[in-house]
Amino acid sequence: MLLKRSRGWEINQNKVTDENLFLNRRNFIKSIAAGAVLAPGFSMMAAPVKAAKIIPSADPNTSLYPASRNRSYTVERAMSDEYDATTYNNFYEFGSHKSIYRAAEALETRPWTLAIDGLVEKKQVLDFDALVHKMPLEERVYRHRCVEAWSMVIPWIGIPLANIIEKLEPNSKAKYVAFETVYRPSEMPGQRKRILKWPYIEALTMAEAMNPLTLIAVGLYGQDLLNQSGAPMRLVVPWKYGFKSIKSINKIHFQESQPKTSWNMSASNEYGFYANVNPEVDHPRWSQSRERRIGNGFFGAKQPTLMFNGYQDEVAHLYQGMNLKKYF
């Protein structure tokens, strides 16, 4: 008899909300997040002028949603409410509080380009719309764990980062890949303050970047990303704390040496370069052994934190032989 062993991140499909149930809520969420102004669409046509906001029906990527769900990537917990996931956000470029969704309205995500440079054969500037239309999108339900010890479960839509990297052809010297957020102090008021060294930079080893779990997200809950969620494109690395999943990316750089990353430069004793979810390594100011789910606008009951956020089977081999308390 064939027995199927359930992996730690799999969910009973009866607990997964069908994509169609989210679609009628989406317009309401957008109107709330944009303060009664429709959120901008997102393309990346390179142009010297500032693009006007457009309604979703004019978005050339509208036809791509909803994307098919890849049921190989699900979790055992119920999905977070869309309102909670899109109004409780860390995005320091817009402020150090969680309710940044109104401030994020100022970010113009059209046009948008992605610069590719460093140790790569194809240095270029990519058009966002062209990239998204060339690469098949899929939905994946992932755990999301913040370093602040709260968590959600998010249905991301995106492209496996490995698929993009393979087309860019980094050379054999490339050991790391760094990501950079757009720098626009006029639209991002947090960048006018010395919270961090701007623009925001995060990075992965090439092995981490090529792992099948690593995703470039361009949507969530059945449609495109909202500004506060990292529009028009963000990194999603579900086994790491959320600050590694950099938002509003406009540059990817391949290099041989380990990049300097924003939070690690700011406080290396609190925010490690690897930032893997590890219940045995506490933050200096709080325990990481347990976490609280965000739900209905409130923190839920504490739950045990899972090693690598529940993705141990898929990523533990990346850190074989490493002292995970030292290289946190």
C-alpha positions as CSV (number, residue, x, y, z in Angstrom):
1,M,0.0,0.0,0.0
2,L,1.3,3.4,-0.9
3,L,1.5,5.8,2.0
4,K,1.9,9.6,1.5
5,R,3.9,11.3,4.1
6,S,2.6,14.8,4.7
7,R,5.3,17.5,4.7
8,G,5.4,20.1,7.5
9,W,4.1,22.9,5.3
10,E,1.3,21.0,3.6
11,I,-2.4,21.9,4.4
12,N,-5.6,20.0,4.3
13,Q,-7.1,21.4,1.1
14,N,-10.5,21.9,2.9
15,K,-8.8,24.7,4.9
16,V,-7.6,26.6,1.8
17,T,-10.0,29.3,0.7
18,D,-10.8,29.1,-3.0
19,E,-9.3,31.9,-5.1
20,N,-12.7,33.1,-6.3
21,L,-13.8,34.0,-2.8
22,F,-11.2,36.7,-2.6
23,L,-12.0,38.4,-5.9
24,N,-15.1,40.3,-4.8
25,R,-13.3,41.6,-1.7
26,R,-10.4,42.9,-3.8
27,N,-12.0,46.1,-5.0
28,F,-13.1,47.0,-1.4
29,I,-9.5,46.4,-0.1
30,K,-8.0,48.6,-2.8
31,S,-10.4,51.4,-2.1
32,I,-9.6,51.2,1.6
33,A,-5.8,51.0,1.0
34,A,-5.8,53.9,-1.5
35,G,-8.1,56.2,0.6
36,A,-11.0,56.1,-2.0
37,V,-8.5,56.5,-4.9
38,L,-7.9,53.4,-7.0
39,A,-4.5,51.9,-6.6
40,P,-2.1,52.4,-9.6
41,G,-1.5,49.7,-12.1
42,F,2.1,48.6,-12.6
43,S,4.1,48.4,-15.8
44,M,7.7,49.3,-16.3
45,M,7.8,51.1,-19.6
46,A,11.0,53.2,-19.4
47,A,10.1,56.8,-19.8
48,P,11.5,60.1,-18.4
49,V,8.1,61.4,-17.3
50,K,6.1,60.5,-14.2
51,A,3.3,58.2,-15.1
52,A,-0.3,58.9,-14.1
53,K,-2.2,56.5,-12.0
54,I,-4.5,54.3,-13.9
55,I,-7.5,52.2,-13.1
56,P,-7.1,48.4,-12.8
57,S,-9.0,47.7,-16.0
58,A,-6.3,49.6,-18.0
59,D,-3.6,47.5,-16.5
60,P,-2.0,45.3,-19.2
61,N,-1.4,42.6,-16.6
62,T,-5.0,42.2,-15.5
63,S,-5.6,39.2,-17.8
64,L,-2.9,37.3,-15.9
65,Y,-4.9,37.1,-12.8
66,P,-6.0,35.0,-11.0
67,A,-3.0,32.6,-11.5
68,S,-3.3,28.9,-11.1
69,R,-2.4,27.7,-7.6
70,N,0.6,25.4,-7.3
71,R,-0.7,23.0,-4.7
72,S,2.8,21.7,-4.0
73,Y,3.2,24.9,-1.9
74,T,0.7,25.1,0.8
75,V,0.7,25.2,4.6
76,E,-1.3,23.6,7.4
77,R,-2.7,26.9,8.7
78,A,-5.7,28.8,7.5
79,M,-5.0,31.6,5.1
80,S,-4.8,35.1,6.6
81,D,-7.6,37.6,5.9
82,E,-6.8,39.8,2.9
83,Y,-7.7,43.0,4.8
84,D,-5.3,42.1,7.6
85,A,-2.5,41.2,5.2
86,T,-2.8,44.4,3.2
87,T,-3.3,46.9,6.1
88,Y,-0.8,45.6,8.6
89,N,2.6,46.1,7.0
90,N,6.2,46.9,7.6
91,F,7.6,49.1,4.9
92,Y,10.0,51.6,6.5
93,E,10.3,53.7,3.4
94,F,6.8,54.9,4.3
95,G,7.1,55.0,8.1
96,S,8.0,53.0,11.1
97,H,4.4,52.1,12.0
98,K,2.3,49.3,10.6
99,S,-0.5,51.4,9.0
100,I,1.6,52.7,6.1
101,Y,-1.0,51.7,3.5
102,R,-2.2,55.3,3.0
103,A,1.3,56.8,2.7
104,A,2.2,54.1,0.2
105,E,-0.4,55.5,-2.1
106,A,2.1,58.1,-3.2
107,L,4.5,55.5,-4.8
108,E,4.2,55.6,-8.6
109,T,4.6,52.0,-9.8
110,R,4.1,52.9,-13.5
111,P,6.5,53.0,-15.3
112,W,8.9,50.6,-13.6
113,T,12.2,49.1,-14.7
114,L,14.5,46.4,-13.3
115,A,18.3,47.0,-13.7
116,I,20.4,43.8,-13.9
117,D,24.2,44.2,-13.4
118,G,27.3,42.7,-11.8
119,L,28.7,39.3,-12.6
120,V,26.1,38.4,-15.2
121,E,26.3,37.8,-19.0
122,K,23.2,39.8,-19.7
123,K,23.5,43.2,-18.1
124,Q,20.3,45.0,-19.1
125,V,17.3,47.1,-18.0
126,L,14.1,45.1,-18.1
127,D,10.6,46.3,-18.6
128,F,8.4,45.0,-15.9
129,D,5.3,44.2,-18.0
130,A,7.5,42.5,-20.6
131,L,9.1,40.3,-17.9
132,V,5.8,39.3,-16.3
133,H,4.2,38.5,-19.7
134,K,7.1,36.3,-20.7
135,M,7.2,34.2,-17.5
136,P,4.3,32.0,-16.3
137,L,2.8,33.1,-13.0
138,E,1.6,30.8,-10.3
139,E,0.1,31.1,-6.8
140,R,1.7,29.7,-3.8
141,V,0.4,29.7,-0.2
142,Y,3.3,30.4,2.1
143,R,3.9,31.1,5.8
144,H,5.1,34.7,6.5
145,R,7.1,35.2,9.7
146,C,8.2,38.6,10.9
147,V,11.3,39.0,13.0
148,E,9.0,40.8,15.4
149,A,7.4,37.4,16.3
150,W,4.1,37.8,14.4
151,S,3.0,35.7,11.4
152,M,0.5,35.4,8.6
153,V,-0.3,32.9,5.8
154,I,-0.2,34.6,2.4
155,P,-1.3,33.5,-1.1
156,W,1.5,35.0,-3.2
157,I,1.5,35.1,-7.0
158,G,4.8,35.2,-8.8
159,I,7.7,33.7,-10.7
160,P,10.3,31.4,-9.2
161,L,13.5,33.5,-8.9
162,A,15.5,30.6,-10.3
163,N,13.6,30.9,-13.6
164,I,14.6,34.5,-13.9
165,I,18.2,34.0,-12.9
166,E,18.7,31.2,-15.4
167,K,17.7,33.6,-18.2
168,L,20.1,36.2,-17.0
169,E,23.1,33.8,-17.0
170,P,25.3,34.9,-14.0
171,N,28.9,33.7,-14.4
172,S,30.7,31.2,-12.2
173,K,32.1,33.9,-9.9
174,A,28.7,35.1,-8.8
175,K,28.2,33.7,-5.2
176,Y,25.6,36.2,-4.0
177,V,22.7,38.1,-5.5
178,A,21.7,41.5,-4.0
179,F,18.4,43.3,-4.4
180,E,17.8,47.0,-4.1
181,T,14.5,49.0,-3.5
182,V,13.7,52.0,-5.6
183,Y,15.0,55.3,-4.0
184,R,12.4,58.0,-4.3
185,P,12.4,60.3,-1.2
186,S,9.8,62.5,-2.7
187,E,7.3,59.5,-2.8
188,M,8.7,57.6,0.1
189,P,8.8,59.9,3.2
190,G,10.6,57.3,5.3
191,Q,13.7,57.7,3.1
192,R,14.0,61.3,4.3
193,K,14.8,60.0,7.7
194,R,17.9,58.2,8.9
195,I,16.1,55.0,10.0
196,L,18.3,53.0,7.7
197,K,20.9,53.7,5.0
198,W,18.9,54.1,1.8
199,P,18.2,52.6,-0.6
200,Y,17.2,49.4,1.1
201,I,19.4,46.5,0.2
202,E,19.0,42.8,0.8
203,A,20.8,39.7,-0.5
204,L,20.9,35.9,-0.7
205,T,23.5,33.4,-1.5
206,M,23.2,32.0,-5.0
207,A,22.1,28.7,-3.5
208,E,19.3,30.4,-1.6
209,A,18.2,32.4,-4.6
210,M,18.1,29.2,-6.8
211,N,16.1,27.2,-4.2
212,P,12.6,26.3,-5.6
213,L,10.8,28.1,-2.7
214,T,12.3,31.5,-3.5
215,L,9.8,33.7,-5.4
216,I,9.6,37.0,-7.1
217,A,6.0,38.0,-6.1
218,V,4.0,40.3,-8.4
219,G,0.6,39.7,-6.8
220,L,-1.4,38.3,-3.9
221,Y,-5.0,37.3,-3.2
222,G,-5.7,36.8,-6.8
223,Q,-4.5,40.2,-8.2
224,D,-1.5,42.4,-8.5
225,L,0.4,43.6,-5.5
226,L,-0.7,46.7,-3.6
227,N,1.9,49.4,-2.9
228,Q,2.1,48.6,0.8
229,S,2.8,45.0,-0.1
230,G,5.8,45.8,-2.3
231,A,4.4,46.7,-5.7
232,P,5.2,46.0,-8.4
233,M,7.6,43.2,-7.5
234,R,9.1,41.9,-4.3
235,L,11.1,39.0,-3.0
236,V,9.5,36.2,-1.0
237,V,11.8,33.9,1.0
238,P,9.4,32.0,3.2
239,W,12.0,30.3,5.5
240,K,13.6,33.6,6.5
241,Y,12.3,36.5,8.6
242,G,10.2,39.0,6.6
243,F,12.8,41.8,6.4
244,K,14.8,39.6,3.9
245,S,11.8,39.7,1.5
246,I,12.7,43.1,0.1
247,K,9.9,45.2,-1.5
248,S,9.6,47.3,-4.7
249,I,12.7,46.0,-6.3
250,N,14.3,48.0,-9.1
251,K,17.8,46.5,-9.2
252,I,19.4,43.0,-9.0
253,H,23.2,42.8,-8.7
254,F,25.3,39.6,-8.9
255,Q,28.6,39.6,-7.0
256,E,31.4,37.4,-5.5
257,S,31.6,38.9,-2.0
258,Q,28.9,38.9,0.6
259,P,26.8,42.1,0.2
260,K,26.2,44.6,2.9
261,T,22.5,44.6,3.7
262,S,20.5,47.3,5.3
263,W,19.3,45.8,8.6
264,N,22.5,43.9,9.1
265,M,24.5,47.2,8.8
266,S,22.1,48.9,11.1
267,A,22.3,46.4,13.9
268,S,24.3,43.2,13.1
269,N,23.7,41.8,16.6
270,E,19.9,41.8,16.0
271,Y,19.5,41.2,12.3
272,G,21.8,38.5,10.8
273,F,22.7,38.3,7.2
274,Y,21.0,34.9,6.9
275,A,18.0,35.7,9.1
276,N,16.6,32.1,9.0
277,V,13.6,31.6,11.2
278,N,15.1,29.7,14.2
279,P,13.2,29.3,17.5
280,E,16.5,28.5,19.3
281,V,18.0,31.9,18.5
282,D,16.3,34.8,20.2
283,H,16.3,38.4,19.2
284,P,18.2,40.3,21.8
285,R,15.0,42.0,22.9
286,W,12.5,39.2,22.6
287,S,12.1,35.5,22.3
288,Q,11.7,33.8,18.9
289,S,10.4,30.5,20.3
290,R,6.8,31.4,19.8
291,E,4.8,33.7,17.4
292,R,1.4,35.4,17.2
293,R,-0.9,35.1,14.2
294,I,-2.4,38.3,12.9
295,G,-6.1,38.0,12.5
296,N,-9.2,40.2,12.5
297,G,-6.9,43.1,13.3
298,F,-5.6,41.5,16.5
299,F,-2.8,39.2,17.6
300,G,-4.0,35.7,18.1
301,A,-2.8,33.1,20.6
302,K,0.9,32.3,20.7
303,Q,2.0,29.3,18.7
304,P,5.4,27.5,18.5
305,T,7.8,28.8,16.0
306,L,8.9,26.2,13.5
307,M,12.5,25.8,12.4
308,F,13.0,27.4,9.0
309,N,9.4,28.5,9.4
310,G,8.3,25.0,8.6
311,Y,10.4,24.5,5.4
312,Q,13.2,22.5,7.0
313,D,12.9,19.6,4.6
314,E,13.4,22.0,1.6
315,V,16.2,24.2,2.9
316,A,18.2,22.6,5.8
317,H,20.7,21.2,3.3
318,L,21.7,24.8,2.4
319,Y,23.2,25.3,5.8
320,Q,24.8,21.9,6.4
321,G,27.8,22.2,8.7
322,M,27.1,25.8,9.6
323,N,26.6,27.0,13.2
324,L,23.2,28.4,12.9
325,K,23.5,30.3,16.2
326,K,26.6,32.0,15.0
327,Y,25.4,32.6,11.4
328,F,21.9,33.7,12.3
